[in-house]
Amino acid sequence: MASGLLFFPTQQVRILFCVLRASIQVKFHPHKHMAKYKLEYIWLDGYTPVANLRSKTLIKEYDHFPKLEELPNWGFDGSSTRQAEGHNSDCVLKPVAVFPDSTRKNGVLVMSEVYLADGTPHSTNARATILDDPDTWFGFEQEYFLYQDGRPLGFPESGYPAPQGPYYTGVGYSNVGSIAREIVEEHLDICHDAGINHEGINAEVAKGQWEFQIFGKGSKRAADEMWVARYILVRLCEKYEVDVNFHCKPILGDWNGSGMHSNFSTKYMREVGGKEYFEALMAAFAKHHNEHIAVYGPDNHLRLTGLHETQSIDKFNYGVANRGASIRVPNSFPKNAYRGYLEDRRPNSSGDPYKIASRILQTISTVPTP
């Protein structure tokens, strides 16, 4: 007993000493844990009709993972990205979202908007002027083809593989190959490490075609995550010597094109809804069909043919569980007193999610709510 009574006070003194020493170290050595972070600034260039992703790395020291407000603006040569003339080429990158990058030690992914030197948004900066509503939820379904040696992954050197049928959600080497699944699994992990709401993957209808899904609250946040997820995929494929083809119809003929089906749900749609409001909403979407098509991605006439799970580009319709409709109404929607979400199937795989989400909100805003 005596040894025990002596032990505890001694141990308490030792613990107290350690705490005091740690406190002194923190007080007198505030920069002890400074680290060099690799900030990968990502932006969209000025190419049309589809912007390319660009990125470059800035090294800065922080004593913790940097917060958005701690990231500096940075410049780049806009004359090399079709965003400025050579005689006045300085453009500004303004950070708008930040994500951890698990592929690099102290890696940081910095989604950025492009600004002019005078502080105004660049004409190619779609994000700065879009409608946004944090209570509107978006789920983007990004389809794409993996390409190698100028053809979809798994296609023979000449001609075509077996017709469509076994590839959608396919399993086995003859259906999905070996590289593709490795790529999509690694992409999923990197997105999750970054805190991106990547919600699923599947092999798609055509050989070499895949899909991933991103969910976000608010136009800007959802689109930020989609663009960064695209960036991660394109960069990841470099080491596999594979390209990502986002074109909506890279293989003509009896092959599915690639869409970016856009699921959306406002707070009113989730909580109130109702058949009358739903029908008014669909009337507004029909009225503004052409404005939607204008920002839903180039060459959509090649994809929206009325075949391969699409409605014709010159028509608008909606239907319950109808994948051949412009807007698919999930079975759960009418069963829940016309509350929930809807799926716009018209946006294509190369569409800009900033513009797509904003156009959906614009149309919704024309429908009055009680």
Contacts in CASP RR format, 6 or more apart in sequence:
PFRMAT RR
TARGET T0000
AUTHOR 0000-0000-0000
METHOD contacts of the structure
MODEL  1
MASGLLFFPTQQVRILFCVLRASIQVKFHPHKHMAKYKLEYIWLDGYTPV
ANLRSKTLIKEYDHFPKLEELPNWGFDGSSTRQAEGHNSDCVLKPVAVFP
DSTRKNGVLVMSEVYLADGTPHSTNARATILDDPDTWFGFEQEYFLYQDG
RPLGFPESGYPAPQGPYYTGVGYSNVGSIAREIVEEHLDICHDAGINHEG
INAEVAKGQWEFQIFGKGSKRAADEMWVARYILVRLCEKYEVDVNFHCKP
ILGDWNGSGMHSNFSTKYMREVGGKEYFEALMAAFAKHHNEHIAVYGPDN
HLRLTGLHETQSIDKFNYGVANRGASIRVPNSFPKNAYRGYLEDRRPNSS
GDPYKIASRILQTISTVPTP
25 32 0 8 1.000
30 63 0 8 1.000
31 63 0 8 1.000
33 63 0 8 1.000
34 61 0 8 1.000
34 62 0 8 1.000
34 63 0 8 1.000
35 61 0 8 1.000
35 62 0 8 1.000
35 63 0 8 1.000
35 106 0 8 1.000
36 59 0 8 1.000
36 60 0 8 1.000
36 61 0 8 1.000
36 106 0 8 1.000
37 59 0 8 1.000
37 60 0 8 1.000
37 61 0 8 1.000
37 62 0 8 1.000
37 65 0 8 1.000
37 66 0 8 1.000
37 106 0 8 1.000
37 107 0 8 1.000
37 108 0 8 1.000
38 57 0 8 1.000
38 58 0 8 1.000
38 59 0 8 1.000
38 101 0 8 1.000
38 104 0 8 1.000
38 105 0 8 1.000
38 106 0 8 1.000
38 107 0 8 1.000
38 108 0 8 1.000
39 57 0 8 1.000
39 58 0 8 1.000
39 59 0 8 1.000
39 60 0 8 1.000
39 66 0 8 1.000
39 71 0 8 1.000
39 107 0 8 1.000
39 108 0 8 1.000
39 110 0 8 1.000
40 55 0 8 1.000
40 56 0 8 1.000
40 57 0 8 1.000
40 101 0 8 1.000
40 104 0 8 1.000
40 107 0 8 1.000
40 108 0 8 1.000
40 109 0 8 1.000
40 110 0 8 1.000
41 55 0 8 1.000
41 56 0 8 1.000
41 57 0 8 1.000
41 58 0 8 1.000
41 74 0 8 1.000
41 93 0 8 1.000
41 95 0 8 1.000
41 110 0 8 1.000
41 112 0 8 1.000
42 53 0 8 1.000
42 54 0 8 1.000
42 55 0 8 1.000
42 109 0 8 1.000
42 110 0 8 1.000
42 111 0 8 1.000
42 112 0 8 1.000
42 227 0 8 1.000
42 228 0 8 1.000
42 231 0 8 1.000
43 53 0 8 1.000
43 54 0 8 1.000
43 55 0 8 1.000
43 76 0 8 1.000
43 93 0 8 1.000
43 111 0 8 1.000
43 112 0 8 1.000
43 113 0 8 1.000
43 114 0 8 1.000
44 51 0 8 1.000
44 52 0 8 1.000
44 53 0 8 1.000
44 54 0 8 1.000
44 114 0 8 1.000
44 124 0 8 1.000
44 125 0 8 1.000
44 126 0 8 1.000
44 227 0 8 1.000
44 352 0 8 1.000
45 51 0 8 1.000
45 52 0 8 1.000
45 53 0 8 1.000
45 54 0 8 1.000
45 81 0 8 1.000
45 82 0 8 1.000
45 83 0 8 1.000
45 124 0 8 1.000
46 52 0 8 1.000
46 81 0 8 1.000
46 82 0 8 1.000
46 83 0 8 1.000
46 124 0 8 1.000
47 81 0 8 1.000
47 82 0 8 1.000
49 297 0 8 1.000
49 298 0 8 1.000
50 246 0 8 1.000
50 297 0 8 1.000
50 298 0 8 1.000
50 350 0 8 1.000
50 351 0 8 1.000
51 124 0 8 1.000
51 352 0 8 1.000
53 227 0 8 1.000
53 230 0 8 1.000
53 231 0 8 1.000
53 234 0 8 1.000
54 76 0 8 1.000
54 81 0 8 1.000
55 231 0 8 1.000
55 235 0 8 1.000
56 76 0 8 1.000
58 72 0 8 1.000
58 74 0 8 1.000
60 66 0 8 1.000
60 72 0 8 1.000
62 70 0 8 1.000
65 100 0 8 1.000
65 108 0 8 1.000
66 98 0 8 1.000
66 108 0 8 1.000
67 98 0 8 1.000
68 95 0 8 1.000
68 96 0 8 1.000
68 97 0 8 1.000
68 98 0 8 1.000
71 95 0 8 1.000
71 98 0 8 1.000
71 110 0 8 1.000
72 95 0 8 1.000
73 92 0 8 1.000
73 93 0 8 1.000
73 94 0 8 1.000
73 95 0 8 1.000
73 115 0 8 1.000
74 92 0 8 1.000
74 93 0 8 1.000
74 112 0 8 1.000
75 90 0 8 1.000
75 91 0 8 1.000
75 92 0 8 1.000
75 93 0 8 1.000
76 90 0 8 1.000
76 91 0 8 1.000
76 93 0 8 1.000
77 84 0 8 1.000
77 89 0 8 1.000
77 90 0 8 1.000
77 91 0 8 1.000
78 84 0 8 1.000
78 86 0 8 1.000
78 89 0 8 1.000
78 90 0 8 1.000
78 91 0 8 1.000
79 85 0 8 1.000
79 86 0 8 1.000
79 89 0 8 1.000
80 89 0 8 1.000
81 91 0 8 1.000
83 91 0 8 1.000
83 114 0 8 1.000
83 122 0 8 1.000
83 124 0 8 1.000
84 90 0 8 1.000
84 91 0 8 1.000
90 117 0 8 1.000
91 114 0 8 1.000
91 115 0 8 1.000
91 116 0 8 1.000
91 117 0 8 1.000
91 122 0 8 1.000
92 114 0 8 1.000
92 115 0 8 1.000
92 116 0 8 1.000
92 117 0 8 1.000
92 119 0 8 1.000
93 110 0 8 1.000
93 112 0 8 1.000
93 113 0 8 1.000
93 114 0 8 1.000
93 115 0 8 1.000
94 112 0 8 1.000
94 113 0 8 1.000
94 114 0 8 1.000
94 115 0 8 1.000
95 110 0 8 1.000
95 111 0 8 1.000
95 112 0 8 1.000
96 111 0 8 1.000
96 112 0 8 1.000
96 113 0 8 1.000
96 127 0 8 1.000
96 220 0 8 1.000
96 224 0 8 1.000
97 110 0 8 1.000
97 111 0 8 1.000
97 221 0 8 1.000
97 224 0 8 1.000
97 225 0 8 1.000
97 228 0 8 1.000
98 108 0 8 1.000
98 109 0 8 1.000
98 110 0 8 1.000
98 111 0 8 1.000
99 108 0 8 1.000
99 109 0 8 1.000
99 111 0 8 1.000
99 194 0 8 1.000
99 195 0 8 1.000
99 196 0 8 1.000
99 228 0 8 1.000
100 107 0 8 1.000
100 108 0 8 1.000
100 109 0 8 1.000
100 193 0 8 1.000
100 194 0 8 1.000
100 195 0 8 1.000
101 107 0 8 1.000
101 108 0 8 1.000
101 109 0 8 1.000
101 190 0 8 1.000
101 193 0 8 1.000
101 194 0 8 1.000
102 189 0 8 1.000
102 190 0 8 1.000
102 193 0 8 1.000
102 194 0 8 1.000
103 190 0 8 1.000
103 236 0 8 1.000
109 194 0 8 1.000
109 228 0 8 1.000
109 231 0 8 1.000
109 232 0 8 1.000
111 224 0 8 1.000
111 227 0 8 1.000
111 228 0 8 1.000
113 121 0 8 1.000
113 122 0 8 1.000
113 125 0 8 1.000
113 127 0 8 1.000
113 128 0 8 1.000
114 121 0 8 1.000
114 122 0 8 1.000
114 124 0 8 1.000
114 125 0 8 1.000
115 121 0 8 1.000
115 122 0 8 1.000
115 125 0 8 1.000
115 128 0 8 1.000
116 122 0 8 1.000
121 128 0 8 1.000
121 129 0 8 1.000
126 352 0 8 1.000
126 354 0 8 1.000
126 355 0 8 1.000
126 358 0 8 1.000
127 220 0 8 1.000
127 223 0 8 1.000
127 224 0 8 1.000
127 354 0 8 1.000
130 219 0 8 1.000
130 220 0 8 1.000
130 223 0 8 1.000
130 354 0 8 1.000
130 355 0 8 1.000
130 357 0 8 1.000
130 358 0 8 1.000
130 361 0 8 1.000
131 219 0 8 1.000
131 357 0 8 1.000
131 358 0 8 1.000
131 361 0 8 1.000
131 362 0 8 1.000
131 365 0 8 1.000
132 218 0 8 1.000
132 219 0 8 1.000
132 220 0 8 1.000
132 358 0 8 1.000
132 361 0 8 1.000
133 218 0 8 1.000
133 219 0 8 1.000
133 266 0 8 1.000
133 361 0 8 1.000
134 217 0 8 1.000
134 218 0 8 1.000
134 221 0 8 1.000
135 217 0 8 1.000
135 218 0 8 1.000
135 266 0 8 1.000
135 267 0 8 1.000
136 217 0 8 1.000
136 218 0 8 1.000
136 219 0 8 1.000
136 264 0 8 1.000
136 265 0 8 1.000
136 266 0 8 1.000
136 267 0 8 1.000
136 357 0 8 1.000
136 361 0 8 1.000
136 364 0 8 1.000
137 215 0 8 1.000
137 216 0 8 1.000
137 217 0 8 1.000
137 218 0 8 1.000
137 222 0 8 1.000
137 264 0 8 1.000
137 265 0 8 1.000
137 270 0 8 1.000
137 341 0 8 1.000
138 215 0 8 1.000
138 216 0 8 1.000
138 217 0 8 1.000
138 218 0 8 1.000
138 219 0 8 1.000
138 222 0 8 1.000
138 223 0 8 1.000
138 262 0 8 1.000
138 263 0 8 1.000
138 264 0 8 1.000
138 353 0 8 1.000
138 357 0 8 1.000
138 360 0 8 1.000
139 199 0 8 1.000
139 213 0 8 1.000
139 214 0 8 1.000
139 215 0 8 1.000
139 216 0 8 1.000
139 222 0 8 1.000
139 262 0 8 1.000
139 263 0 8 1.000
139 264 0 8 1.000
140 213 0 8 1.000
140 214 0 8 1.000
140 215 0 8 1.000
140 222 0 8 1.000
140 226 0 8 1.000
140 260 0 8 1.000
140 261 0 8 1.000
140 262 0 8 1.000
140 263 0 8 1.000
140 353 0 8 1.000
141 211 0 8 1.000
141 212 0 8 1.000
141 213 0 8 1.000
141 259 0 8 1.000
141 260 0 8 1.000
141 261 0 8 1.000
141 262 0 8 1.000
141 263 0 8 1.000
142 211 0 8 1.000
142 212 0 8 1.000
142 213 0 8 1.000
142 214 0 8 1.000
142 226 0 8 1.000
142 229 0 8 1.000
142 230 0 8 1.000
142 259 0 8 1.000
142 260 0 8 1.000
142 349 0 8 1.000
143 204 0 8 1.000
143 209 0 8 1.000
143 210 0 8 1.000
143 211 0 8 1.000
143 257 0 8 1.000
143 258 0 8 1.000
143 259 0 8 1.000
143 260 0 8 1.000
143 349 0 8 1.000
144 209 0 8 1.000
144 210 0 8 1.000
144 211 0 8 1.000
144 233 0 8 1.000
144 244 0 8 1.000
144 245 0 8 1.000
144 246 0 8 1.000
144 258 0 8 1.000
144 349 0 8 1.000
145 152 0 8 1.000
145 153 0 8 1.000
145 206 0 8 1.000
145 208 0 8 1.000
145 209 0 8 1.000
145 210 0 8 1.000
145 244 0 8 1.000
145 245 0 8 1.000
145 247 0 8 1.000
145 250 0 8 1.000
145 251 0 8 1.000
145 258 0 8 1.000
146 152 0 8 1.000
146 153 0 8 1.000
146 179 0 8 1.000
146 180 0 8 1.000
146 183 0 8 1.000
146 208 0 8 1.000
146 209 0 8 1.000
146 210 0 8 1.000
146 237 0 8 1.000
146 242 0 8 1.000
146 243 0 8 1.000
146 244 0 8 1.000
146 245 0 8 1.000
147 153 0 8 1.000
147 242 0 8 1.000
147 243 0 8 1.000
147 244 0 8 1.000
147 245 0 8 1.000
147 250 0 8 1.000
148 154 0 8 1.000
148 241 0 8 1.000
148 242 0 8 1.000
148 243 0 8 1.000
149 157 0 8 1.000
150 243 0 8 1.000
151 157 0 8 1.000
152 206 0 8 1.000
152 207 0 8 1.000
152 208 0 8 1.000
152 209 0 8 1.000
152 245 0 8 1.000
152 250 0 8 1.000
152 251 0 8 1.000
153 177 0 8 1.000
153 179 0 8 1.000
153 180 0 8 1.000
153 207 0 8 1.000
153 208 0 8 1.000
153 242 0 8 1.000
154 161 0 8 1.000
154 177 0 8 1.000
154 207 0 8 1.000
154 208 0 8 1.000
155 161 0 8 1.000
155 207 0 8 1.000
155 208 0 8 1.000
161 207 0 8 1.000
162 207 0 8 1.000
163 254 0 8 1.000
164 205 0 8 1.000
164 206 0 8 1.000
164 207 0 8 1.000
164 254 0 8 1.000
164 255 0 8 1.000
164 256 0 8 1.000
165 205 0 8 1.000
166 174 0 8 1.000
166 175 0 8 1.000
167 175 0 8 1.000
167 176 0 8 1.000
167 203 0 8 1.000
167 204 0 8 1.000
167 205 0 8 1.000
167 206 0 8 1.000
167 207 0 8 1.000
167 208 0 8 1.000
167 209 0 8 1.000
168 202 0 8 1.000
168 203 0 8 1.000
168 204 0 8 1.000
168 205 0 8 1.000
169 202 0 8 1.000
169 203 0 8 1.000
170 176 0 8 1.000
170 203 0 8 1.000
175 203 0 8 1.000
175 207 0 8 1.000
176 203 0 8 1.000
176 208 0 8 1.000
179 240 0 8 1.000
179 242 0 8 1.000
180 203 0 8 1.000
180 208 0 8 1.000
180 210 0 8 1.000
182 240 0 8 1.000
183 233 0 8 1.000
183 236 0 8 1.000
183 237 0 8 1.000
183 240 0 8 1.000
183 242 0 8 1.000
184 201 0 8 1.000
184 210 0 8 1.000
184 212 0 8 1.000
185 201 0 8 1.000
186 236 0 8 1.000
187 198 0 8 1.000
187 201 0 8 1.000
187 212 0 8 1.000
187 229 0 8 1.000
187 232 0 8 1.000
187 233 0 8 1.000
187 236 0 8 1.000
188 198 0 8 1.000
188 200 0 8 1.000
188 201 0 8 1.000
188 212 0 8 1.000
190 232 0 8 1.000
190 236 0 8 1.000
191 198 0 8 1.000
191 212 0 8 1.000
191 229 0 8 1.000
191 232 0 8 1.000
192 198 0 8 1.000
194 228 0 8 1.000
194 232 0 8 1.000
196 214 0 8 1.000
196 225 0 8 1.000
196 228 0 8 1.000
196 229 0 8 1.000
196 232 0 8 1.000
197 214 0 8 1.000
197 215 0 8 1.000
197 216 0 8 1.000
197 225 0 8 1.000
198 212 0 8 1.000
198 213 0 8 1.000
198 214 0 8 1.000
198 229 0 8 1.000
199 213 0 8 1.000
199 214 0 8 1.000
199 215 0 8 1.000
200 212 0 8 1.000
200 213 0 8 1.000
201 210 0 8 1.000
201 211 0 8 1.000
201 212 0 8 1.000
201 213 0 8 1.000
202 210 0 8 1.000
202 211 0 8 1.000
203 209 0 8 1.000
203 210 0 8 1.000
204 210 0 8 1.000
204 211 0 8 1.000
204 256 0 8 1.000
204 258 0 8 1.000
205 256 0 8 1.000
205 308 0 8 1.000
205 309 0 8 1.000
206 251 0 8 1.000
206 255 0 8 1.000
206 256 0 8 1.000
206 257 0 8 1.000
209 256 0 8 1.000
209 257 0 8 1.000
209 258 0 8 1.000
212 229 0 8 1.000
212 233 0 8 1.000
214 222 0 8 1.000
214 225 0 8 1.000
214 226 0 8 1.000
214 229 0 8 1.000
215 222 0 8 1.000
216 222 0 8 1.000
216 225 0 8 1.000
218 357 0 8 1.000
219 354 0 8 1.000
219 357 0 8 1.000
219 358 0 8 1.000
219 361 0 8 1.000
220 354 0 8 1.000
222 353 0 8 1.000
222 357 0 8 1.000
223 352 0 8 1.000
223 353 0 8 1.000
223 354 0 8 1.000
223 356 0 8 1.000
223 357 0 8 1.000
226 353 0 8 1.000
227 353 0 8 1.000
230 244 0 8 1.000
230 246 0 8 1.000
233 244 0 8 1.000
234 244 0 8 1.000
237 243 0 8 1.000
237 244 0 8 1.000
246 258 0 8 1.000
246 349 0 8 1.000
246 350 0 8 1.000
246 351 0 8 1.000
247 258 0 8 1.000
247 299 0 8 1.000
247 349 0 8 1.000
247 350 0 8 1.000
248 257 0 8 1.000
248 258 0 8 1.000
248 259 0 8 1.000
248 297 0 8 1.000
248 298 0 8 1.000
248 299 0 8 1.000
248 300 0 8 1.000
248 302 0 8 1.000
248 303 0 8 1.000
248 348 0 8 1.000
248 349 0 8 1.000
248 350 0 8 1.000
249 257 0 8 1.000
249 258 0 8 1.000
249 299 0 8 1.000
249 302 0 8 1.000
249 303 0 8 1.000
250 257 0 8 1.000
250 258 0 8 1.000
251 257 0 8 1.000
252 302 0 8 1.000
255 308 0 8 1.000
256 308 0 8 1.000
256 309 0 8 1.000
257 303 0 8 1.000
257 308 0 8 1.000
257 349 0 8 1.000
258 303 0 8 1.000
258 348 0 8 1.000
258 349 0 8 1.000
258 350 0 8 1.000
259 303 0 8 1.000
259 345 0 8 1.000
259 347 0 8 1.000
259 348 0 8 1.000
259 349 0 8 1.000
260 347 0 8 1.000
260 348 0 8 1.000
260 349 0 8 1.000
260 350 0 8 1.000
260 351 0 8 1.000
260 353 0 8 1.000
260 356 0 8 1.000
261 328 0 8 1.000
261 343 0 8 1.000
261 344 0 8 1.000
261 345 0 8 1.000
261 347 0 8 1.000
262 343 0 8 1.000
262 344 0 8 1.000
262 347 0 8 1.000
262 353 0 8 1.000
262 356 0 8 1.000
262 357 0 8 1.000
262 360 0 8 1.000
263 341 0 8 1.000
263 342 0 8 1.000
263 343 0 8 1.000
263 344 0 8 1.000
264 341 0 8 1.000
264 342 0 8 1.000
264 344 0 8 1.000
264 357 0 8 1.000
264 360 0 8 1.000
264 364 0 8 1.000
265 340 0 8 1.000
265 341 0 8 1.000
265 342 0 8 1.000
266 364 0 8 1.000
268 277 0 8 1.000
268 369 0 8 1.000
269 277 0 8 1.000
269 339 0 8 1.000
269 340 0 8 1.000
269 341 0 8 1.000
269 342 0 8 1.000
270 339 0 8 1.000
270 340 0 8 1.000
270 341 0 8 1.000
271 339 0 8 1.000
272 339 0 8 1.000
272 369 0 8 1.000
273 337 0 8 1.000
273 338 0 8 1.000
273 339 0 8 1.000
273 340 0 8 1.000
274 337 0 8 1.000
274 338 0 8 1.000
274 339 0 8 1.000
275 334 0 8 1.000
275 337 0 8 1.000
275 338 0 8 1.000
277 338 0 8 1.000
277 367 0 8 1.000
277 369 0 8 1.000
278 333 0 8 1.000
278 338 0 8 1.000
280 367 0 8 1.000
280 368 0 8 1.000
281 342 0 8 1.000
281 364 0 8 1.000
281 367 0 8 1.000
282 318 0 8 1.000
282 327 0 8 1.000
284 363 0 8 1.000
284 364 0 8 1.000
284 366 0 8 1.000
284 367 0 8 1.000
285 292 0 8 1.000
285 316 0 8 1.000
285 318 0 8 1.000
285 326 0 8 1.000
285 327 0 8 1.000
285 344 0 8 1.000
285 363 0 8 1.000
286 316 0 8 1.000
288 359 0 8 1.000
288 362 0 8 1.000
288 363 0 8 1.000
288 366 0 8 1.000
289 316 0 8 1.000
289 326 0 8 1.000
291 359 0 8 1.000
291 362 0 8 1.000
291 363 0 8 1.000
292 344 0 8 1.000
292 346 0 8 1.000
292 359 0 8 1.000
292 360 0 8 1.000
292 363 0 8 1.000
293 300 0 8 1.000
293 313 0 8 1.000
293 346 0 8 1.000
295 351 0 8 1.000
295 352 0 8 1.000
295 355 0 8 1.000
295 356 0 8 1.000
295 359 0 8 1.000
296 346 0 8 1.000
296 347 0 8 1.000
296 348 0 8 1.000
296 351 0 8 1.000
296 356 0 8 1.000
296 359 0 8 1.000
297 347 0 8 1.000
297 348 0 8 1.000
297 350 0 8 1.000
297 351 0 8 1.000
297 352 0 8 1.000
298 348 0 8 1.000
298 350 0 8 1.000
298 351 0 8 1.000
299 348 0 8 1.000
300 313 0 8 1.000
300 346 0 8 1.000
300 348 0 8 1.000
301 313 0 8 1.000
303 310 0 8 1.000
303 348 0 8 1.000
304 310 0 8 1.000
304 311 0 8 1.000
304 312 0 8 1.000
304 313 0 8 1.000
304 346 0 8 1.000
305 312 0 8 1.000
305 313 0 8 1.000
306 312 0 8 1.000
306 324 0 8 1.000
309 323 0 8 1.000
309 324 0 8 1.000
309 345 0 8 1.000
310 324 0 8 1.000
310 345 0 8 1.000
311 317 0 8 1.000
311 324 0 8 1.000
311 325 0 8 1.000
311 326 0 8 1.000
311 345 0 8 1.000
311 346 0 8 1.000
315 326 0 8 1.000
316 326 0 8 1.000
317 325 0 8 1.000
317 326 0 8 1.000
317 327 0 8 1.000
318 325 0 8 1.000
318 326 0 8 1.000
318 327 0 8 1.000
318 328 0 8 1.000
318 329 0 8 1.000
318 342 0 8 1.000
319 325 0 8 1.000
319 327 0 8 1.000
319 328 0 8 1.000
319 329 0 8 1.000
320 328 0 8 1.000
320 329 0 8 1.000
320 330 0 8 1.000
320 331 0 8 1.000
320 333 0 8 1.000
320 334 0 8 1.000
321 328 0 8 1.000
321 329 0 8 1.000
321 330 0 8 1.000
321 331 0 8 1.000
322 328 0 8 1.000
322 329 0 8 1.000
323 345 0 8 1.000
324 345 0 8 1.000
325 345 0 8 1.000
326 344 0 8 1.000
326 345 0 8 1.000
326 346 0 8 1.000
327 342 0 8 1.000
327 343 0 8 1.000
327 344 0 8 1.000
327 345 0 8 1.000
327 346 0 8 1.000
328 342 0 8 1.000
328 343 0 8 1.000
328 345 0 8 1.000
329 342 0 8 1.000
329 343 0 8 1.000
330 340 0 8 1.000
330 341 0 8 1.000
330 342 0 8 1.000
330 343 0 8 1.000
332 340 0 8 1.000
333 339 0 8 1.000
333 340 0 8 1.000
333 341 0 8 1.000
333 342 0 8 1.000
344 360 0 8 1.000
347 356 0 8 1.000
END
